[in-house]
Amino acid sequence: MWNDCANFVSQCIFTGGLEMDDTWFNVKDNKNITLLNKLISRPSDIYVDTKTNWAWTGEWIQASKLMDRMIDYKFSTKVITITKNDDFQTIINNNNIKEGDIIFFDGADGPGHTTIVSEVTKSEIYMSGHSVPYTHEPLSIKTKTYGKIYIVCLKDYLPK
């Protein structure tokens, strides 16, 4: 179903100021089991773990749905597509990529993995992720593994 990559990125952008809503959330409710039961019965894309009392939406925990949300809800300014033959210095010089922008990696059915930009230099974009924990890893090494990589450039101000 999912790894922890989109959950990690969602937590980062939530911490950065994007508020949860009824289609993008991650909640734990130890006291209100009734709320969790209502979420279970909703005809929506919600996942509930009744053993731990956590509930998440697909947009919070799935890379492809998180990417769609960032674009459809107009939280992004543009999407940059990178392939293995692209020059990183040119990409960096021609775009305003910044810390906090979201990186998505193409999978069999669209974006299947996501990380977050942790630093941008003149010649490299660094990322941090969580499914396989790493910090400050160069994005350029991933171009050999993935056919396409997408960077969703977020607006400087995310609505609350």
C-alpha positions in Angstrom: 0.0 0.0 0.0 2.6 2.6 1.1 5.9 3.2 2.6 6.8 6.1 4.8 8.1 8.5 2.1 4.9 10.5 1.5 4.1 10.5 5.2 7.6 12.0 5.9 7.1 14.7 3.2 3.6 15.5 4.3 4.9 16.0 7.9 7.6 18.3 6.6 5.1 20.5 4.6 2.6 20.5 7.5 5.4 21.7 9.8 6.2 24.3 7.2 2.7 25.8 7.4 0.3 23.8 5.3 -2.7 23.0 7.4 -4.5 19.6 7.4 -8.0 19.4 6.0 -10.6 16.6 5.5 -8.7 15.2 2.5 -5.1 15.6 3.7 -4.5 14.6 7.3 -2.7 12.3 9.7 -4.3 12.1 13.2 -4.1 10.0 16.3 -7.0 9.9 18.6 -6.6 7.8 21.8 -9.8 9.2 23.4 -12.3 9.5 20.6 -12.7 6.1 19.0 -16.1 7.3 17.7 -14.2 9.7 15.4 -12.0 7.0 14.1 -15.1 4.8 13.4 -16.7 7.6 11.5 -13.6 7.9 9.4 -13.6 4.2 8.7 -17.2 4.3 7.4 -16.6 7.4 5.2 -16.6 6.6 1.5 -13.3 8.1 1.0 -9.6 7.4 0.7 -8.9 7.0 4.4 -6.7 4.4 6.2 -7.3 3.7 9.8 -5.2 1.6 12.1 -7.5 0.7 15.0 -4.7 -0.9 17.0 -2.8 2.3 17.2 -5.7 4.8 16.7 -4.0 6.5 13.7 -5.8 7.6 10.6 -4.4 9.0 7.3 -5.7 10.0 3.9 -4.3 8.7 0.7 -3.1 12.2 -0.1 -1.0 12.2 3.1 0.6 8.7 2.6 0.8 8.0 -1.2 3.3 9.8 -3.4 1.1 10.0 -6.5 -1.8 11.4 -4.6 0.4 13.9 -2.7 1.8 15.1 -6.0 -1.7 15.5 -7.5 -2.8 17.5 -4.4 0.1 19.9 -4.5 -0.7 20.6 -8.2 -4.5 20.5 -8.1 -4.8 22.7 -5.0 -2.5 25.2 -6.6 0.2 25.0 -3.9 2.9 24.8 -6.5 4.3 27.3 -8.9 5.5 24.8 -11.5 6.6 21.2 -12.0 10.1 20.5 -13.4 10.7 17.2 -15.1 14.3 15.8 -15.0 15.6 12.9 -17.0 18.9 11.1 -16.9 20.4 13.3 -19.7 19.6 16.6 -18.1 22.3 18.9 -16.8 21.7 19.8 -13.2 23.5 23.1 -13.4 21.2 24.2 -16.2 18.1 23.0 -14.3 19.2 24.9 -11.2 20.1 28.1 -13.1 16.8 28.1 -15.0 14.4 27.4 -12.1 13.9 28.7 -8.6 14.3 25.4 -6.8 14.5 25.8 -3.1 14.6 24.0 0.2 11.1 22.5 0.9 10.2 21.8 -2.7 9.0 18.3 -3.2 10.7 15.6 -5.4 8.7 12.8 -6.9 10.2 9.7 -8.6 8.4 8.1 -11.5 7.2 4.6 -10.9 5.3 2.0 -12.9 1.9 3.9 -12.3 3.1 7.4 -11.9 5.0 8.9 -9.0 5.9 6.1 -6.7 8.4 7.7 -4.3 8.9 11.2 -2.8 11.5 13.2 -0.9 12.0 16.8 -0.1 14.7 19.3 -1.2 17.1 20.0 1.7 19.6 22.2 -0.1 20.4 23.6 -3.5 23.9 24.6 -4.6 25.1 25.9 -8.0 25.5 22.3 -9.3 23.5 20.0 -7.1 20.1 19.5 -5.5 20.2 17.6 -2.2 17.3 15.8 -0.7 16.1 14.1 2.5 13.8 11.2 2.8 12.5 8.5 5.1 11.5 5.2 3.7 15.2 4.4 3.6 16.3 7.1 5.9 18.8 9.5 4.4 19.7 13.2 4.7 21.4 15.5 2.3 21.7 12.9 -0.5 22.5 14.3 -4.0 19.6 14.0 -6.4 21.8 13.5 -9.4 22.6 9.9 -8.3 18.9 9.0 -8.7 18.8 9.9 -12.4 20.3 6.5 -13.2 17.6 4.7 -11.3 14.5 6.6 -12.3 13.3 7.4 -15.8 11.8 10.7 -14.7 12.1 12.8 -11.6 9.6 15.6 -10.9 10.3 18.6 -8.7 7.1 20.4 -7.5 8.1 23.9 -6.7 6.0 25.1 -3.9 4.7 28.6 -3.4 6.7 30.6 -0.9 3.6 31.0 1.2 1.3 28.0 1.8 -2.3 29.0 2.8 -3.4 28.2 6.4 
